[in-house]
Amino acid sequence: MDLKETEISSQQIFKGRIVDLSVRTIKLPNGETATREVVKHQPAAAVIAINQENKMLLVKQWREPIKQLTLEIPAGLIDPTDASPLDAMKRELNEEGGYRAEYWEKIIEFYSTPGFTDEKMYLFYCDTLTKLEEKRDLDSDEFLTSSWYSLEELKKLAAEGKIVDAKTLYAMSVWENMLLTGGSKENND
């Protein structure tokens, strides 16, 4: 059976700075029709930033959609002025953590929630971090703090339900796998 759905029509409901919402009428593989609510979202970049003590950088910030503080890996939107996802991530590491890194590795590209959005995430790994004397200012509507966590601390926080962000949970899994397999530059020195 061909599983492809075919768009018949699309109506834009909302156009925003970060997201657009449309309602699409689609033809299902069985010939019936259905509607899909689709959020178009700017792409974003995120990083597994590891320091000399083998700890990962996380930021704590309020997330209004879920009405709670979250612990997340540094991440941000890829702006039209960014030359690449990596340039966006370097900017975000500077803004959110106050660091720059000598070593960068692209880990993977993935879609955050393809059931309703086209948001593409680019996940990077970096180490050989240097604390910046002068860091970039956060966005005017951004308030956060940053802290370092060992893998064991992160696993405990996740088990306690204190890490609820999917990209961060995924990043923890990737980092643990890198440590187990010697896949990071840090473990190949």
C-alpha positions in Angstrom: 0.0 0.0 0.0 1.2 3.5 -0.9 1.1 5.5 2.4 1.6 8.9 0.8 -0.9 11.6 1.6 -1.7 14.2 -1.1 -2.4 17.8 -0.3 -5.7 19.0 -1.8 -5.7 22.5 -0.3 -4.1 24.6 2.5 -5.5 27.6 4.4 -3.1 29.7 6.4 -4.6 30.4 9.9 -1.7 32.3 11.5 1.6 33.9 10.4 4.0 34.7 13.2 7.7 35.6 13.7 8.7 31.9 14.5 5.8 29.8 13.4 3.0 29.7 10.8 -0.1 27.6 11.2 -2.1 26.2 8.4 -5.0 23.7 8.0 -4.5 21.4 5.1 -7.1 19.1 3.5 -5.4 15.9 2.3 -6.3 12.8 0.4 -5.5 9.7 2.3 -4.1 6.5 0.8 -7.6 4.9 0.8 -9.1 7.8 -1.2 -10.8 9.5 1.8 -10.0 13.1 2.9 -8.9 14.4 6.2 -7.5 17.6 7.7 -4.0 18.2 9.1 -3.0 21.1 11.3 0.5 22.0 10.3 3.0 24.3 12.1 5.8 25.6 9.9 8.7 26.4 12.3 12.1 28.0 11.8 14.9 25.5 12.0 17.0 25.3 15.2 20.4 24.2 16.4 21.3 22.6 19.7 24.6 21.5 21.3 26.1 18.9 23.6 28.7 21.1 25.2 31.2 19.2 27.3 33.8 20.8 29.6 37.2 19.7 31.0 35.4 18.0 33.9 33.4 15.9 31.5 30.1 17.7 32.4 27.4 18.9 30.0 26.1 22.4 29.9 22.4 22.9 30.5 20.3 26.0 30.8 17.3 26.6 33.1 14.5 28.7 31.7 10.8 29.2 31.9 8.8 27.6 29.1 5.4 29.2 28.9 3.6 26.5 26.8 4.1 24.0 29.7 4.1 26.5 32.5 7.3 25.3 34.2 11.1 25.7 34.4 13.0 23.4 32.2 16.6 22.1 32.0 17.7 22.0 28.4 20.9 21.9 26.3 21.8 25.3 24.8 19.7 25.8 21.6 18.2 28.4 19.4 16.7 29.4 16.2 18.7 29.6 13.0 18.4 33.2 11.9 18.4 34.2 8.3 21.6 36.1 9.0 23.4 32.9 10.1 25.6 31.4 7.4 24.9 27.9 8.7 23.4 25.9 11.5 26.9 25.7 13.1 27.2 29.5 13.0 23.8 29.7 14.8 25.0 27.2 17.4 28.3 29.1 18.0 26.2 32.2 18.6 23.9 30.4 21.0 26.7 28.8 23.0 28.2 32.3 23.4 24.8 33.9 24.4 23.5 31.2 26.7 26.7 29.9 28.2 29.4 32.5 27.6 31.7 30.0 25.9 33.3 29.3 22.6 34.6 25.9 21.5 37.6 24.9 19.4 36.2 21.5 18.4 32.8 21.1 16.8 31.2 17.9 15.4 27.8 17.7 13.7 25.9 14.7 15.2 22.6 14.6 13.4 19.7 16.5 11.8 16.2 15.5 13.0 12.6 16.7 13.0 11.3 17.6 16.5 7.7 16.4 16.1 6.9 15.6 12.4 3.3 14.7 13.3 2.4 18.4 13.3 5.5 20.5 12.6 8.4 20.8 10.1 10.8 22.1 12.7 14.2 20.7 11.9 16.9 20.5 14.6 20.6 20.3 14.0 22.5 18.7 17.0 26.2 19.4 17.5 28.8 18.2 19.9 31.6 20.5 21.2 34.4 20.5 23.7 37.7 22.3 24.2 35.6 25.2 25.7 36.9 28.6 26.6 35.0 30.9 28.9 34.6 34.3 27.2 35.6 37.5 28.8 32.7 39.3 27.2 29.8 37.2 26.0 26.9 38.2 23.8 23.8 39.5 25.4 20.8 37.2 25.6 17.7 38.1 23.4 15.6 40.8 25.1 12.9 38.3 26.0 15.3 35.6 27.2 16.1 34.9 30.8 18.1 31.8 31.9 20.8 30.5 34.0 23.4 27.8 33.1 25.0 25.0 35.0 27.2 21.9 34.4 26.0 18.3 35.1 27.7 14.9 35.0 26.0 12.2 33.0 25.0 10.5 36.3 23.5 13.7 37.6 21.6 14.1 34.3 20.3 10.5 34.4 19.1 11.1 38.0 17.3 14.3 37.1 15.7 12.6 34.1 14.5 9.7 36.3 13.0 12.2 38.7 11.1 13.9 35.8 13.2 17.0 36.1 14.4 16.9 32.5 11.3 16.9 30.2 12.8 18.4 27.0 13.0 15.8 24.2 16.1 17.2 22.6 17.9 17.2 25.9 16.9 13.6 26.7 18.1 12.6 23.2 21.4 14.5 23.7 22.0 12.7 26.9 21.5 9.4 25.2 23.9 10.4 22.4 26.5 11.6 24.9 26.3 8.4 26.9 26.7 6.4 23.7 29.7 8.4 22.7 31.3 7.7 26.1 30.6 4.0 25.9 31.9 3.6 22.3 34.7 6.2 22.4 32.9 8.1 19.7 33.8 11.6 20.8 37.1 13.4 20.1 37.5 13.8 23.8 37.8 10.0 24.3 40.1 9.5 21.3 42.9 11.7 22.5 
